[in-house]
């Protein structure tokens, strides 16, 4: 074990812009601006989320399984960890001896795993204690789970909970913040300007004037001025002590200080196209955004954060056409990013990228240029069967115009390649054509299964008729040649022997 008495740069995070840090008992986590999660420290219970039996690490390690997931928040408990996506999907991993991961059991998890019971709860924040966890929904509902031995779950009992359970005493209070200490929990209700606490209070950490454990939320005794002139900005809970940060009200509360991952937006593209920044700065920013699947996945989300706003994305992507240098750089970076995509993406959210990318590629590619479409097609076909089913489900829900655009993306190069073959102009491998046709078949099956308003005419490649005519003519020529050879077999055989 090494103890450092002075600040030192952490190996593995060189030249990376970190936007969030979370610390557990013996492990730490860092979220970078481009949406990558790095971890280091002890991994006895899988709290690093790397893989089973992965050793402890003194340098930052990339959690590759979460690549492509736009994380909104990270949180570290004693020996367990959580990540929350922009869409409200909750991932947990590490120690689970008291059910602090919320899976309904006490089995440790060594890689990030989706907590399905929270999928429809619209979770907006997570906080981890020593062996318990609290989550807050968009509507202000608090769910707690894990160790309850000190009453830190607030369920009027001292039992553990293996599933997320609503803190009934807070129902309807529209909680605005939730923070876990080691064996206790603090919550803030902005509308009433009150703070409630529950759990271990033997050192006075509950702030209610008592030195006992509380199993239900009790109000914290706040100075009188805090109830009138100030608003709660942030709650901080330690092992056995608590802090509350207040600000004087200035008409409205201060924004949430948690920083999010970098995402693409209209203003950013306007700066690139008009070249208001230096070209070096523009290239750097383009690389940051388009090389990260997480950044793109988190871009152009609707207010619900459940799906992309295609109309907004189309308008933004169209602006890229205003600068040829920008287009060239984006094409270069996107091509590299496509080649690095994981064929086994983690969770449904990561597959949204395959819905957004066709909209981008349609506008980036010039006529007769199909490099990006070719790479996208091969990557789609590399997806494992489960991921492909999820992608097909996403396709079935696309608006008609988006689905037709998807068909055109693969239909047009297919027609061009078939035309080249029929004219004898194509000497290269036909693998790309086979990939395009296979994806068109997948989309056609989706349309039929979902009973979409598409007919076979939308998928017909008329150039195939020219190819069939060419093949028929070729076959007729071959038949004439075979007839000729059969008639003159003996003559050619004799000439061949004499020549030998």
C-alpha positions as CSV (number, residue, x, y, z in Angstrom):
1,X,0.0,0.0,0.0
2,X,1.3,3.5,-1.0
3,X,0.5,6.6,0.9
4,X,1.0,10.0,-0.9
5,X,1.4,13.1,1.2
6,X,1.3,15.5,-1.8
7,X,-0.8,15.9,-4.9
8,X,0.2,13.7,-7.9
9,X,-1.3,13.3,-11.4
10,X,-3.2,10.1,-11.7
11,X,-1.8,7.7,-14.3
12,X,-4.4,6.8,-16.9
13,X,-6.2,10.2,-16.8
14,X,-3.4,12.2,-18.5
15,X,-4.8,14.9,-20.9
16,X,-8.4,13.9,-20.0
17,X,-11.0,16.4,-18.8
18,X,-12.7,15.0,-15.7
19,X,-16.2,16.3,-14.9
20,X,-17.2,14.1,-11.9
21,X,-15.3,12.1,-9.2
22,X,-16.8,9.6,-6.7
23,X,-14.9,7.8,-3.9
24,X,-15.8,4.7,-2.0
25,X,-14.0,3.0,0.9
26,X,-11.2,1.6,-1.2
27,X,-12.0,2.6,-4.8
28,X,-12.5,5.7,-6.9
29,X,-14.3,6.6,-10.1
30,X,-14.0,9.4,-12.6
31,X,-16.3,10.5,-15.5
32,X,-14.6,12.4,-18.3
33,X,-16.1,15.1,-20.6
34,X,-16.3,12.6,-23.5
35,X,-18.4,10.2,-21.5
36,X,-15.8,7.6,-20.5
37,X,-15.8,6.1,-17.0
38,X,-12.5,5.3,-15.4
39,X,-12.0,3.4,-12.1
40,X,-9.1,2.5,-9.8
41,X,-8.4,1.0,-6.4
42,X,-9.5,-2.3,-4.7
43,X,-11.7,-4.7,-6.7
44,X,-12.3,-7.4,-4.1
45,X,-16.1,-7.3,-4.7
46,X,-16.1,-6.2,-8.3
47,X,-16.6,-2.6,-7.4
48,X,-14.4,-1.5,-10.3
49,X,-16.8,-3.0,-12.8
50,X,-14.0,-4.4,-15.0
51,X,-14.4,-8.2,-14.9
52,X,-14.4,-11.0,-12.4
53,X,-11.1,-11.6,-10.7
54,X,-9.6,-8.4,-12.2
55,X,-6.9,-7.3,-9.8
56,X,-6.8,-4.0,-7.9
57,X,-5.3,-1.1,-9.9
58,X,-3.3,1.9,-8.9
59,X,-3.9,3.5,-12.3
60,X,-7.2,4.5,-13.9
61,X,-8.8,1.8,-15.9
62,X,-11.5,2.3,-18.6
63,X,-14.8,0.6,-18.0
64,X,-15.3,-0.5,-21.6
65,X,-18.7,-2.2,-21.0
66,X,-20.2,1.2,-20.5
67,X,-18.8,2.8,-23.7
68,X,-21.5,4.4,-25.7
69,X,-23.7,5.0,-22.6
70,X,-24.1,8.8,-21.9
71,X,-23.7,8.8,-18.1
72,X,-25.3,11.7,-16.2
73,X,-24.0,10.8,-12.8
74,X,-21.7,8.3,-11.0
75,X,-21.8,7.3,-7.3
76,X,-19.5,5.2,-5.1
77,X,-20.5,3.4,-1.9
78,X,-18.4,1.5,0.6
79,X,-17.6,-1.3,-1.9
80,X,-20.3,-0.8,-4.5
81,X,-20.8,1.5,-7.5
82,X,-23.5,3.1,-9.5
83,X,-23.9,4.9,-12.9
84,X,-26.9,6.7,-14.1
85,X,-27.5,7.4,-17.8
86,X,-29.1,10.5,-19.3
87,X,-32.2,8.5,-20.0
88,X,-32.5,7.4,-16.4
89,X,-31.2,3.9,-16.7
90,X,-29.5,2.7,-13.5
91,X,-26.4,0.5,-13.6
92,X,-25.0,-1.1,-10.4
93,X,-22.0,-3.3,-9.6
94,X,-19.8,-4.4,-6.7
95,X,-20.6,-5.7,-3.2
96,X,-24.2,-6.8,-2.7
97,X,-24.1,-8.5,0.7
98,X,-27.1,-6.5,2.0
99,X,-28.9,-6.0,-1.3
100,X,-27.4,-2.6,-1.8
101,X,-27.4,-3.1,-5.6
102,X,-31.2,-3.6,-5.7
103,X,-31.4,-6.8,-7.7
104,X,-33.5,-8.7,-5.2
105,X,-30.6,-10.9,-4.1
106,X,-27.2,-10.7,-2.2
107,X,-24.9,-11.8,-5.1
108,X,-22.0,-9.5,-5.9
109,X,-21.8,-8.1,-9.5
110,X,-18.4,-7.7,-11.2
111,X,-19.6,-5.8,-14.2
112,X,-22.2,-3.0,-14.6
113,X,-25.7,-4.5,-14.6
114,X,-29.0,-2.7,-15.3
115,X,-31.4,-2.6,-12.4
116,X,-34.6,-3.4,-14.3
117,X,-36.9,-2.6,-11.4
118,X,-35.9,1.1,-11.7
119,X,-36.2,1.3,-15.5
120,X,-39.6,3.0,-15.5
121,X,-39.0,5.2,-12.5
122,X,-37.3,8.1,-14.3
123,X,-34.4,8.2,-11.8
124,X,-32.5,11.6,-11.8
125,X,-30.0,11.0,-9.0
126,X,-28.3,8.3,-7.0
127,X,-26.4,8.3,-3.7
128,X,-24.5,5.4,-2.1
129,X,-23.9,4.9,1.6
130,X,-21.7,2.3,3.2
131,X,-24.0,-0.6,2.4
132,X,-27.2,1.1,1.3
133,X,-28.4,3.1,-1.7
134,X,-30.9,5.9,-2.3
135,X,-32.3,7.0,-5.6
136,X,-34.5,10.0,-6.5
137,X,-37.1,10.0,-9.3
138,X,-38.0,13.0,-11.5
139,X,-41.3,13.4,-9.5
140,X,-39.4,13.6,-6.2
141,X,-40.0,10.1,-5.0
142,X,-37.2,8.5,-2.9
143,X,-36.4,4.7,-3.2
144,X,-33.9,3.1,-0.8
145,X,-32.5,-0.4,-0.6
146,X,-29.6,-2.3,1.0
147,X,-28.6,-2.4,4.7
148,X,-31.3,-1.1,7.1
149,X,-29.7,-2.1,10.4
150,X,-29.5,1.5,11.6
151,X,-32.8,2.6,10.0
152,X,-31.0,4.3,7.1
153,X,-33.7,3.1,4.6
154,X,-36.5,5.1,6.3
155,X,-39.0,2.3,6.2
156,X,-39.9,2.3,9.9
157,X,-37.9,-0.9,10.4
158,X,-34.3,-2.0,10.8
159,X,-34.4,-4.7,8.1
160,X,-32.4,-5.0,4.9
161,X,-34.2,-4.4,1.6
162,X,-33.1,-6.2,-1.5
163,X,-35.4,-4.4,-3.9
164,X,-35.8,-0.6,-4.3
165,X,-38.6,0.5,-2.0
166,X,-40.4,3.8,-1.8
167,X,-39.9,5.8,1.5
168,X,-43.6,6.0,2.3
169,X,-43.1,8.8,4.9
170,X,-41.8,11.1,2.2
171,X,-44.6,10.2,-0.4
172,X,-45.9,13.4,-2.0
173,X,-43.2,15.6,-0.6
174,X,-41.4,16.1,-3.9
175,X,-37.9,15.6,-2.6
176,X,-35.3,17.7,-4.5
177,X,-32.1,16.1,-3.1
178,X,-31.0,12.8,-1.5
179,X,-27.6,12.1,0.0
180,X,-26.3,9.0,1.9
181,X,-23.8,9.0,4.7
182,X,-22.2,5.8,5.9
183,X,-25.3,4.5,7.8
184,X,-27.8,7.4,7.4
185,X,-29.6,9.4,4.8
186,X,-30.5,13.1,4.3
187,X,-33.2,14.4,2.0
188,X,-34.1,18.0,1.1
189,X,-37.6,19.2,0.1
190,X,-37.2,22.6,-1.7
191,X,-40.9,23.5,-1.6
192,X,-41.1,23.4,2.2
193,X,-37.4,24.4,2.8
194,X,-37.0,21.4,5.0
195,X,-34.3,18.8,5.4
196,X,-35.2,15.3,6.8
197,X,-32.8,12.7,8.1
198,X,-33.0,9.0,9.1
199,X,-30.6,6.2,10.1
200,X,-27.7,6.2,12.5
201,X,-27.7,9.3,14.8
202,X,-25.4,8.2,17.6
203,X,-22.9,11.0,16.9
204,X,-25.6,13.6,16.2
205,X,-25.2,13.3,12.4
206,X,-29.0,13.4,11.9
207,X,-29.2,17.0,13.2
208,X,-32.5,16.5,15.0
209,X,-31.1,17.2,18.5
210,X,-31.1,13.5,19.4
211,X,-28.4,10.9,19.8
212,X,-30.4,7.9,18.6
213,X,-31.1,5.9,15.5
214,X,-34.3,6.9,13.5
215,X,-36.0,4.5,11.1
216,X,-38.3,7.1,9.7
217,X,-37.6,10.6,8.3
218,X,-37.5,13.4,11.0
219,X,-36.9,17.1,10.3
220,X,-33.4,18.5,10.9
221,X,-33.3,21.4,13.3
222,X,-32.3,24.4,11.1
223,X,-31.6,28.0,12.2
224,X,-34.7,30.2,11.7
225,X,-33.1,32.3,8.9
226,X,-32.6,29.2,6.8
227,X,-36.4,28.8,6.6
228,X,-36.9,32.3,5.3
229,X,-34.0,33.9,3.6
230,X,-32.0,30.9,2.3
231,X,-32.5,27.9,0.0
232,X,-30.7,24.6,0.3
233,X,-28.1,24.2,-2.4
234,X,-26.4,21.0,-1.5
235,X,-26.4,18.3,1.2
236,X,-23.1,16.6,2.2
237,X,-23.1,13.4,4.3
238,X,-19.9,11.9,5.6
239,X,-19.2,8.9,7.9
240,X,-20.6,10.4,11.1
241,X,-21.1,14.1,10.3
242,X,-23.2,16.2,7.9
243,X,-23.2,19.6,6.2
244,X,-25.8,21.6,4.3
245,X,-24.9,24.4,2.0
246,X,-27.3,27.3,1.8
247,X,-27.6,30.3,-0.5
248,X,-29.7,33.5,-0.2
249,X,-32.6,33.4,-2.5
250,X,-32.2,35.5,-5.6
251,X,-35.6,34.9,-7.3
252,X,-34.8,31.3,-8.2
253,X,-32.6,28.5,-7.1
254,X,-29.1,28.0,-8.4
255,X,-28.7,25.3,-11.1
256,X,-27.5,21.8,-10.3
257,X,-23.7,21.9,-10.2
258,X,-23.3,18.4,-11.6
259,X,-21.5,18.6,-14.9
260,X,-22.6,16.4,-17.8
261,X,-20.9,14.8,-20.7
262,X,-20.1,16.7,-23.9
263,X,-22.9,16.6,-26.5
264,X,-23.4,18.0,-30.0
265,X,-25.7,21.0,-30.4
266,X,-26.6,23.7,-32.9
267,X,-24.4,26.4,-31.4
268,X,-21.3,24.2,-31.6
269,X,-21.9,23.4,-35.3
270,X,-22.5,27.1,-36.0
271,X,-19.0,27.9,-34.5
272,X,-17.4,25.2,-36.6
273,X,-19.0,26.2,-39.9
274,X,-18.4,29.9,-39.5
275,X,-14.8,29.1,-38.2
276,X,-15.2,31.6,-35.3
277,X,-12.6,29.5,-33.5
278,X,-9.2,28.5,-34.7
279,X,-9.1,25.5,-37.0
280,X,-7.0,23.6,-34.5
281,X,-9.6,24.2,-31.8
282,X,-12.4,23.1,-34.1
283,X,-10.6,19.9,-35.1
284,X,-10.1,19.1,-31.5
285,X,-13.7,19.6,-30.6
286,X,-14.9,17.6,-33.6
287,X,-12.7,14.7,-32.5
288,X,-14.0,14.9,-28.9
289,X,-17.6,14.7,-30.0
290,X,-17.6,12.4,-33.0
291,X,-15.0,9.9,-31.7
292,X,-17.2,9.2,-28.6
293,X,-20.3,7.0,-29.0
294,X,-21.5,8.3,-25.6
295,X,-21.4,11.9,-26.7
296,X,-23.4,11.2,-29.8
297,X,-25.8,9.0,-27.9
298,X,-26.5,11.8,-25.5
299,X,-27.1,14.4,-28.3
300,X,-30.5,15.7,-29.5
301,X,-32.4,13.9,-26.7
302,X,-36.1,14.9,-26.2
303,X,-37.1,16.4,-22.9
304,X,-38.0,12.9,-21.7
305,X,-34.5,11.8,-22.5
306,X,-35.9,8.5,-23.8
307,X,-35.2,9.0,-27.5
308,X,-33.6,11.3,-30.0
309,X,-35.4,14.3,-31.5
310,X,-34.8,13.4,-35.2
311,X,-36.1,16.8,-36.5
312,X,-33.6,18.6,-34.4
313,X,-30.8,16.2,-35.4
314,X,-31.6,16.6,-39.1
315,X,-31.5,20.4,-38.9
316,X,-28.2,20.3,-37.0
317,X,-26.6,17.8,-39.4
318,X,-27.7,19.8,-42.4
319,X,-25.7,22.8,-41.1
320,X,-22.5,20.7,-41.5
321,X,-22.8,21.0,-45.3
322,X,-21.9,24.7,-45.0
323,X,-18.2,24.0,-44.6
324,X,-16.2,21.4,-46.7
325,X,-13.3,21.3,-44.2
326,X,-15.6,20.5,-41.4
327,X,-17.4,17.7,-43.4
328,X,-14.0,16.1,-44.3
329,X,-12.9,16.1,-40.6
330,X,-16.2,14.7,-39.4
331,X,-16.2,11.9,-42.0
332,X,-12.6,11.0,-40.9
333,X,-13.5,10.9,-37.2
334,X,-16.8,9.1,-37.7
335,X,-15.2,6.4,-39.8
336,X,-12.7,5.7,-37.0
337,X,-15.4,5.7,-34.4
338,X,-17.5,3.3,-36.4
339,X,-14.7,0.8,-36.7
340,X,-14.2,0.8,-32.9
341,X,-17.8,0.1,-32.0
342,X,-18.3,-2.9,-29.7
343,X,-20.2,-5.8,-31.5
344,X,-21.7,-6.6,-28.1
345,X,-23.1,-3.3,-26.9
346,X,-24.3,-3.0,-23.3
347,X,-28.0,-2.2,-22.9
348,X,-30.7,-0.9,-25.2
349,X,-29.5,2.7,-24.7
350,X,-26.2,2.1,-26.5
351,X,-28.0,0.9,-29.6
352,X,-29.7,4.3,-30.1
353,X,-26.4,5.3,-31.8
354,X,-27.3,3.0,-34.8
355,X,-30.5,5.0,-35.2
356,X,-28.8,8.4,-35.2
357,X,-25.9,7.5,-37.4
358,X,-27.8,6.9,-40.6
359,X,-29.2,10.5,-40.3
360,X,-25.7,11.8,-40.0
361,X,-24.2,9.7,-42.7
362,X,-26.9,10.6,-45.3
363,X,-25.8,14.2,-45.1
364,X,-22.1,13.6,-44.9
365,X,-21.6,11.4,-47.9
366,X,-21.2,12.9,-51.3
367,X,-22.5,11.2,-54.4
368,X,-20.6,8.0,-55.2
369,X,-19.1,7.9,-51.7
370,X,-20.2,5.0,-49.6
371,X,-17.4,4.4,-47.1
372,X,-19.4,5.3,-44.0
373,X,-22.4,3.3,-45.2
374,X,-20.2,0.3,-45.8
375,X,-18.7,0.4,-42.3
376,X,-22.1,1.0,-40.7
377,X,-23.5,-2.0,-42.6
378,X,-20.7,-4.3,-41.5
379,X,-21.0,-3.1,-37.9
380,X,-24.8,-3.8,-37.8
381,X,-24.2,-7.3,-39.1
382,X,-21.5,-7.9,-36.5
383,X,-24.0,-7.2,-33.7
384,X,-24.9,-10.3,-31.6
385,X,-28.4,-11.7,-32.1
386,X,-29.9,-10.1,-29.0
387,X,-28.6,-6.6,-29.9
388,X,-29.9,-7.0,-33.5
389,X,-33.4,-7.8,-32.1
390,X,-33.3,-4.6,-30.0
391,X,-32.1,-2.6,-33.1
392,X,-35.0,-4.0,-35.1
393,X,-37.4,-3.0,-32.3
394,X,-36.0,0.6,-32.5
395,X,-36.4,0.5,-36.4
396,X,-40.1,-0.6,-36.0
397,X,-40.8,2.6,-33.9
398,X,-39.2,5.1,-36.3
399,X,-41.3,7.7,-38.0
400,X,-42.2,6.8,-41.7
401,X,-39.9,9.5,-43.1
402,X,-36.9,8.3,-41.0
403,X,-37.6,4.7,-41.9
404,X,-37.7,5.5,-45.6
405,X,-34.5,7.4,-45.3
406,X,-32.9,4.3,-43.7
407,X,-34.1,2.2,-46.7
408,X,-32.6,4.8,-49.2
409,X,-29.3,4.8,-47.4
410,X,-28.7,1.1,-48.2
411,X,-30.9,1.0,-51.4
412,X,-29.0,3.6,-53.4
413,X,-25.5,2.1,-53.1
414,X,-27.0,-1.3,-53.8
415,X,-28.5,-0.1,-57.0
416,X,-25.3,1.6,-58.1
417,X,-23.2,-1.5,-57.4
418,X,-25.6,-3.8,-59.3
419,X,-25.6,-1.3,-62.2
420,X,-21.7,-1.4,-62.3
421,X,-21.7,-5.2,-62.3
422,X,-24.2,-5.4,-65.2
423,X,-22.0,-2.9,-67.2
424,X,-18.8,-4.9,-66.3
425,X,-17.4,-1.9,-64.5
426,X,-17.0,-3.5,-61.0
427,X,-14.0,-5.7,-60.4
428,X,-13.9,-5.4,-56.6
429,X,-15.2,-7.7,-53.9
430,X,-19.0,-7.8,-53.7
431,X,-19.1,-8.2,-49.9
432,X,-20.4,-4.7,-49.3
433,X,-23.2,-5.3,-51.8
434,X,-24.1,-8.5,-49.9
435,X,-24.1,-6.6,-46.6
436,X,-26.4,-3.8,-48.0
437,X,-28.9,-6.4,-49.4
438,X,-28.9,-8.3,-46.1
439,X,-29.7,-5.1,-44.1
440,X,-32.4,-4.2,-46.6
441,X,-33.9,-7.6,-46.0
442,X,-33.8,-7.0,-42.2
443,X,-35.6,-3.7,-42.6
444,X,-38.2,-5.3,-44.9
445,X,-38.9,-8.0,-42.4
446,X,-39.3,-5.3,-39.7
447,X,-41.8,-3.4,-41.9
448,X,-43.8,-6.6,-42.5
449,X,-43.8,-7.7,-38.8
450,X,-44.7,-4.2,-37.6
451,X,-47.4,-3.8,-40.3
452,X,-45.8,-0.6,-41.5
453,X,-47.1,1.3,-44.5
454,X,-44.4,0.0,-46.8
455,X,-44.7,-2.1,-49.9
456,X,-42.2,-4.3,-51.7
457,X,-41.9,-1.4,-54.3
458,X,-39.9,0.5,-51.7
459,X,-37.3,-2.2,-51.7
460,X,-37.2,-3.2,-55.3
461,X,-33.9,-2.5,-57.1
462,X,-34.8,-2.0,-60.7
463,X,-31.1,-2.2,-61.8
464,X,-31.4,-6.0,-61.2
465,X,-33.2,-6.3,-64.5
466,X,-30.2,-5.0,-66.4
467,X,-28.0,-7.5,-64.5
468,X,-30.4,-10.3,-65.3
469,X,-30.4,-9.3,-69.0
470,X,-26.6,-9.3,-68.9
471,X,-26.4,-12.7,-67.3
472,X,-28.9,-14.1,-69.8
473,X,-26.9,-12.8,-72.7
474,X,-23.8,-14.2,-71.1
475,X,-25.4,-17.6,-70.6
476,X,-26.6,-17.7,-74.3
477,X,-23.0,-16.9,-75.4
478,X,-21.7,-19.6,-73.2
479,X,-24.2,-22.1,-74.6
480,X,-23.1,-21.2,-78.1
481,X,-19.5,-21.6,-77.1
482,X,-20.2,-25.0,-75.5
483,X,-22.1,-26.2,-78.7
484,X,-19.1,-25.0,-80.8
485,X,-16.6,-26.8,-78.5
486,X,-18.6,-30.0,-78.6
487,X,-18.7,-30.0,-82.4
488,X,-15.0,-29.4,-82.7
489,X,-13.8,-31.4,-79.7
490,X,-11.8,-34.0,-81.7
491,X,-10.1,-31.3,-83.9
492,X,-9.0,-29.2,-80.8
493,X,-7.8,-32.4,-79.1
494,X,-5.6,-33.4,-82.0
495,X,-4.2,-29.8,-82.4
496,X,-3.5,-29.8,-78.7
497,X,-1.6,-33.0,-78.8
498,X,0.5,-31.9,-81.8
499,X,1.2,-28.6,-80.2
500,X,2.4,-30.4,-77.0
